[in-house]
Amino acid sequence: MAWEGAGVVASARKLIGATNPLQAEPGTLRGDLAVQTGRNVIHGSDSPDNGKREIALWFKEGELAQWESVQSPWLIE
């Protein structure tokens, strides 16, 4: 899965949890599901530039779908 948007790296890393599952907060993916650092269930890029590079490692051109929530026109920033 690849995510995009304002602040997405920080938001994703908060949801994912600390790299070391023993330090990850309960309620995060790693905090609830990971066993050890080498087997920590999920990877999250640490910057937008690394995200672009890492997405290219796993996805071919055209494999990522564009998606927009039906609520988007109703949201006010």
N, C-alpha and C positions, 0 to 999 in steps of 0.2 A: 504494500500500500504506500502511496506517496501522497503527502499532504502539502497544501500551499496556502498562503495567506499571511496577513500581518501578524507578526509575533509567533508564527507557527513553530519555530524551533524551540523557543522557551516553553510554549504551551505543551508541545509534545513531550519534551524532556521532563516536565512536571508530572504528566500523566504516566510516563514510562517508569520514572523513579531512578534512584542512584544506580550507577553501573554495578556496584557491589550490592547484591541482594540483601546482605546483612545490614547495610546502611540505608536501604530503600524503605520509605515510609509505608505503613499498611495502607491499603487502598490503591497503591500504584501497581502496575502490571508486574514489575520485578519484585516488589514487596510482597505481593500475594502469590506469585506463581514461579519465581525463579529459585534455583537451587544453589548455584555458585556463579562466580563471575564469568567463567568460561562457558557456562550454559545458562545465560540469563534471559532466555525466552524471546528477546526483541532487540532490535538495533534502532537507534535514533541518531541522525546526523547532528553534529555539533555546530554547524553553520550552514547558511544557505549555499555557499560555494561547495562545501563538501556534500551537501544534499544533492546538488545537480550532478556532481561526479558519481556519487553512489547510485543515484537513480539510473544513470546510464549503464552501470554495471549489471543491473537486474532487469531492466525493461528495454524492449526494442521500440523503435519509432512506431507510434500508432497504438501501442498497448495500453497507454494511460487514457482513461476516459475523463472527459470534462463533466463536472457535476455542479449544479447550483441548487440550493435549497428553494423550495417553493415559497418559503417565507421571506426570501431576500428582498422582494419589492416592498415589503411591509416593515422592514427593519429600519430604524432611524439611528444614525451614529451621532 
